[in-house]
Amino acid sequence: ALQKGNFKEVASSKSQKDSKATNNQDWKTLEKLLEKGKISLLEEQVSKKKETPEVKETSSTSSEGDINDEDFFTELSSSKKEPVVAKYVPKGSFNIISKDSSFETDVIAATLAGKSSEALDLCLKEGKILEALVLAINGSNEMKEKAKDAYFKLYADKSPFARVLYNVSNDDISDIVLNSDISSWKNIIESIITFGTNTENFNKNIAILGDRLLNSGLEGARDNAMVCYIAGDCLEKLSTIWLSELDTIEKSLLDSNSYTSAYEARVAALGEVIEKIMVYQSTVKSSSTSVSSSEDLQTLGTAYLEFTEALTDSGHFELAYK
């Protein structure tokens, strides 16, 4: 199957083998990647459930021909939820000039004179962040940024939600990816899926998360990191890990009495790793933004060369050529 380029068949066959020596979890992940793509793979990893609204059939909606515009909008209107906050309606008289606060007198005067920027500065000077944010809603972009900065300076280090708002409002989740508690890695993945603005940004963030997971010591850290690397086109990180496990695979194969000599076990271990790399490479676009170091490429090239020589020695010339 590998020789014919049938990578799905290879992954499917390998994933069904219950082998601790070759870590069939990697094969299951690769199989899912080939079948569903990287986003579905990540969504499954975080158990992100998508709820499908239940469609209730009634006598008036049992067929397309029974629905008319009036029925549609009537039903739509009746299904609207009650607002979370009731709309404010002014009532009674009030004094524009405050006798108790010079701040309110000044800020009201500035607001009514259309000096919104001046009113905003007065609010910020007095620590009236809420009022500043309301003023900024209909103000210039400069006013919005000024009010946001004041809010985040006051709350971002105190409130996890404010910290998240900072990332989301700036359309940059690098702070979440780099600094949020790694035990919340599933939430971090969701943020990367939601706010990955482009392929380069997505791959960069998911690779960083993979690095953090790999070094975290959390249960399943290695396998979860591998999912991140697989989704992030991180061929060099995957190959480095797989190649570092060669000796372990070789020893496991010998201990299982599957092979009688160290050489046979070595070739089988190499074949296992090279197959994983080849199957994964089949999913990575040539325009991948993942960058390999010369050291990574040299290690990978050495492994390919060793495996190719073993194939040639055993007469598998066509596969060795590929």
Steps between C-alpha positions, in 0.01 A plus 500: 500500500784739582672420172179586314455820696183378670569683825148466640526124475837504675372715786182295536690172509755625751243662729316171543806320633517491879873559530665692783833461322395714205258733683189453291351816654710696250350295221147564627573871499642485147197299385265767639707772334471329162126445542385825659770767474689694766215713640272200556794319657552782750129540570477131579803532726325759715167314479334802347140402446295676241134508592256465215169680565206265519252559221142451612248420232158660529198500277603840362863405435473140392591578141671779314182588315309573823735779611429860404686821586250609765517165682878505486542844656226435757676183614838673496366783716342260751827309538702804605649483847431758764782757525754436776481865606184704476528818296551813711219753478565842667242603758450808716694827527871540582762775545763545229725696734628297793534685828710224655758421230714738302601204282142436391442870438809518278445175315132579434594842365762346269260230382216740424742729316594209274852480645495121527877458505532751786219327690677165450825638642315631805344156557834324471665750734235422763517125439149489354578215259139393442394854405807531278410181312144622445628834369743321267226289340398786271839668499804485275731200471753690711242535776412132482866395527559741789202367695594138427859557612382653826265208561765235434764678709258494791347153464703272272740386774215445745238326288548198269202617296649848456827338388311291245311809384834674445612221267172472314445875460848534349444199272822350632489194726877455534477599868242224560711245316826594674391590852169343598513197732587194293241294688245697293655377174163398356374857536822623340438272201149639467637855499749406227224344288275803547756778462760345270496788253704323233694179440831644619348637820309176564805278449720720715260502795412130487872413484571716807221323685645165392839599648337605827303176520803286426689658791204521736509163670122475467340163444499419128727798434699327226196383302318833539810686387523272197144593403599867513809439287303293250236774469767769471701357209796449737680228308836576660361474856316177421798338331730605785274333757440188293869458425589551866275202578679264259703325770190451715305349209794276411530372858125438525504300178788287629334448838180388328698229313366637172852506360797277564781747439577858594547584132150378405346691791693812400377483141142440618521795740638721224223387269238587761634852543558565129149379419354746751702782349403407143130472587512836676694664216218401266267736690732801514470755222817606326427857616519397864635776720674262737875555490753223557847561632801357319562271799145363481535437128836331545362261764199420285721454192727261688203287604366491143842398372534220755154367418561526125821299532316233699229479232761473228684222686174306523418548130219757532650729237178672386394594851854612581491728193177661619 
